[in-house]
Every structure is written in structure tokens, then in C-alpha cells.
Amino acid sequence: MNSILSELRRRNVFRVAVAYLVVGWLILQVIAVIAEPLGLPGWTDTLVIVLLGIAFPIALILAWAFEVTPEGVKLTAAVPEGESISGKTGQRLDYAIGAGIVLLIAAIMWQQLAPSGPAETAADRPTANEANGLLSVAVLPFVDMSAEGDQAYFADGISEEILNVLVRIPDLQVAGRTSSFAFRGQDQDLRVIGEALDVSHVLEGSVRRSGTRLRITAQLIRSEDGFHLWSETYDRELADIFDIQDEIASAVSEQLAVSLGLEADSLRVNRTDNIAAYDAYLQARQLYFDRGQENLDRARMLLTETLARDPDYAPAWTALSSVLGVWNAYFTLSPQQISELDRAGRAVAERAIELDASQGEAWARLGTFQAEAFNHIDAMASFERALELSPNDPAVLDIVAQYFADWGYAERARDLSEHAVDIDPMVAIYRNTLGWAYSYLPDVDPEADLEQFLAAMELSPTLIFPINNAFYQYAQEGRQAEAAALLAEAAQSLDPDRPWLRQRLLLVEAWAQGPLAIRAILPELEGFAKAEAGLILNDTEVMLEGMQETWEDPNRLDLNTFYIIDSDVLSDPIWREQVRRDGLLELWQAHGFPTQCRAVGEDDFECRFEAAE
């Protein structure tokens, strides 16, 4: 053993090791200093450490096997012992090590005395959002790794339940479900996904189900540099699925919000112990998000099954209220059916709140049914409660924004809608609501409205609301050619015989021929189409005639009071009387008048709209 150590010393292997470590440390310090100015990626330091680690044993082997001589590098075994200059080489190495140590000490002293403070590691360096005090995370859809590949809805449910827990954490912004789930099946760099969703962290994972056994993996990644902050694997029986969800959500929240001083109870949500009921609930939620008549009908049946198995499962009641809340937009109903739907939806939302009053979505849905019954005072109270409980839930924000816009509160609608779009930018209806809110504001460029409507159409080409709204914007600005192109494109993917599209196709064709042609087809136009014809003609009487037809519709669920934003309309006695009949004046007196309106005396008002130039 002594002979081996002596030979290692003679061949300068120990000196090479020390010199290598000192030089390697100095290289890392240089990288840390130049990385930011040169725009080097965050993983550069990790790569350098790996390369230095790989090269270290190679350097030791070379030091053992070779020697530097006056004639060049030779195998140590080929150098006669009397001709070896390893002693002189060792002295040079000692000088180099000494110089390196001096530099090392100088670097340490500089780091301690520099005003910027000590160097941070990759794991400690905050992102831009964190530096501003904002933590954010996107929960990507967990991947179904089951052999049969038939558990996608179940994997989605895991992701959604974790998202539902995280969204309750104050000061934590959680990317919306639709935008996060848009990356399903895409093999993209998580840093790219984080940048697209504007979040500082990404949670991803997988689910493998085999019989009654589950293996769930989850990992939390910082999106700025792809650094893995936390990962875990859970092997459980299916009966423990809710405990697994709580474990994952608690672990993620601890990483993201340890400074918030959260208590464990604040991270728990309403659960069902019935696995079959939970399975049906997860499938129903997915169908609800997919929309369409067939999907909504199936979702309603599955939720009925869920509630038959567990009648006290509050999230299922909330989900059913959401299904009923959008039902009228996808099915043609008689006035009696609409009335029954309204009563049922309200009762379902009230039951959800009775079971769990902390559900913001349930309060928002209750507010919609109250508003559709023109009970605006109670609806406002429900909406305010929903916002208090779920200030970062984009679905809640969008629901409330739509009704605030209907009530004339355009600024509040804009603020809520912008927040919803920031959280979930890939939802078409959120974009549509934001554009509509912009259209109510006189100081907003009309192009900002159109930008949102066109973005909504790109996300969902068959959604009729942004098409209607973009057409209205073109009509208001007199842009016939663009309106015609818009409808021609819509007719390619939608049934041109649908009344709303057929009437506008007729209107845009007459518009190309001039005012007389438009007036000639007025008897064939109804409701909004006639109001838009009046807008194009700048004829207040025609505008109001079309709006009156919408007010007299027995199926009417919305106010439609602010459909035409025109000062002549807003000052007309017919419009002002409708405001009173619909209960809007009472709401304004209780909660303040919109920007474009003001109180006159004790029981009167006036409104005016000045469009942006």
C-alpha cells in the first residue's frame, strides 16, 4: 500500500487532482459571472459540472500513465527513473495550485463583500414573476399510461382536482384548465409551455391504472430553466385516490406557497367516497367542457347517476348547475321549458351551496339564474360572493363579467375579463366577453374589440357569439366588405339556413347595394338583425324597433339593453322605459350608475355614449 501511495505521489497524481479541482472551481465562478451578460441558458452551469465530473477520472488516469519530459509527453513506463523530471513538474504544479488558491480566496472575499450579495444556485434563483411577489403554476393534463389507454378522463380528473385545490390558495395564480390542457400530447419543452402560459412553475405527471392499483407520478418544474424542484411517485389502491390528490396538492403548495402560512384544512375540498360516483362525475365534467348537444345531454345523465349514488356530493351539484346554465345556448326550448330550466338550475345551484358554501362557481351559477329572472339585486350579491371565494377562477370571472357588461358596468367587466384571459388565454368565450366589454368603453380603440373577437373565432370557429359581435363591430364602423367576408367564411362551417346567419347574409348583401336595398328587406329582418340594419342606416327608429322585438321575445333570458351603444338610442324614451321595466334602474340606484349614465333627481337618470375616434 505504501509503495502505491509513493508511486502516486511520484507521478504527481495527487497534485493533478488538487490542481484540477481548483481550476474547475474557478471555471464555474467565471461561468456564473458571464452567463447572464452572454444570455447563456440556465442549464449551462449544470452542463459544465457534468463535463468536469466526467473529465476528472480521465485527468487522473493520464497523470498516472504519462509524464511530461523535455522531449514531449511520454508513457511513464518508458521513461528511465534517472531521466524523470517529475519532481520539477510537481514544483510547477505546486506553484499553479498556490496561485489558484490565491485566486480562490480572492473570489470568495469578493463574493462576501460585493453589494449584490452571495451567488445563488440554480435552485435558489427566483423567476421574474417570483421577484414581483407572484407565484404561478400550470397543471398539465396527467398522461394516461394504463395498458388499455382508456383512463384519459381519469387522468384528467386527477389534474383537475389538483388544480381545484391549488386555485384556492391566496396569492397563487393557477393557469386555466383549457389553456393548460391545450398542451395535451404535445412533446414540448416545459420552458416553452411555461412561457406560453406565463407561469413560473409547471406540474406534470402520469397515471397508470391496473385493476384496483394506481401508480401516480407527479413532478414540479420551474419553467424558467427546467429545474426539477420536486417529484414523487404514489402507489396506492384505487380506494385511496382522494388521499393521493391531497398529498400531491399539499406537496406542490408547500413548494410554491410555504411563505403564506397555509393550514392543511384550507387545502381540502368536498369529496365523495363512492368511486363509481366519482368516475361518472369526472366523465361528466369532461363532456361539459367539450360542449355540444350530445355531450351536454350525456353529462347531465352522468351527473344524475353521480347524485343518485352520493346525493351529498356538492361538486356534482355545481357541475349540474353549470350544465343547465349553458343548456339554452345549445337546445331550442319552448317558453315553458325555459321557465322549468330556470327553476331547476336555480334549485340545483342552491343545493350545491347548501352542501358547500365555499364553491365560487356555484354562487356564480346561482347569480346567472337570478339575473335571467331579472332579479338583479340578488344576482349582484351572488356574483360578489363568487368573486370573493374564487377571485382567480376564470370561469367565475367570465360569468360575472358577462352580466356586469349587460348591466352597463363596462369597466368592471373589462377588468374581470382581462384577468380571465390572462389566466386562461385559450378559451374562446373568454376572448369574446373581453371584446364585448371593450366595445362598451368609449376610450378603447375599436380594433381592440375586433382583435378579441377574431382571436375567439380562431380558437373556436363554430362559436356563434364572436361572429355576431365582429359583424356588429363592422356594421357600426361601416365596413361592408369585411362584414361580407366574415359571414362568407362562417357559412363554410355553419349551417347557412340558421336564422341568425341567414338574416345577416341577407343584410350584408343589401348593404352592398345601398340604403334603399336595406330598407327594402327590413320586413324580412327580426330582432338583432333589424337593429343592426338600423345601425348601418343610422336610423334610431329602426334600431329601437329591432331591440323592442328582442325585449318582447318570451324566450328572453338576457337584458339586451345595451346591445346598441348609441347616444340617440340611450336617450330615447322607449329605451329609458325598458331600463325601468327590466329593473336596471333599481340596480344602479343600489350599486352605483355606470360610467355612461348618471342619476337625475331622486328617481330619474340619463345616459350618453361617446365612441372613441
MOSULJO-V812512 format. One record per helix or strand of 2 or more residues. SS is the DSSP state (H for helix, E for strand). FROM is the first residue (numbers start at 1). TO is the last residue. Records with the same first field share a line. If there is no record, write none. Layout:
BEGIN
SS->FROM-TO / FROM-TO
END
This chain:
BEGIN
H->2-10 / 13-38 / 44-65 / 76-78 / 81-83 / 86-113 / 128-131 / 152-166 / 177-181 / 190-197 / 238-260 / 264-267 / 275-290 / 293-309 / 314-327 / 335-355 / 360-372 / 376-389 / 394-406 / 410-423 / 428-439 / 446-459 / 464-477 / 480-493 / 499-513 / 515-524 / 527-537 / 540-551 / 567-570 / 573-581 / 584-591
E->66-69 / 72-75 / 135-139 / 143-144 / 172-174 / 201-210 / 213-222 / 227-237 / 597-600 / 604-607
END
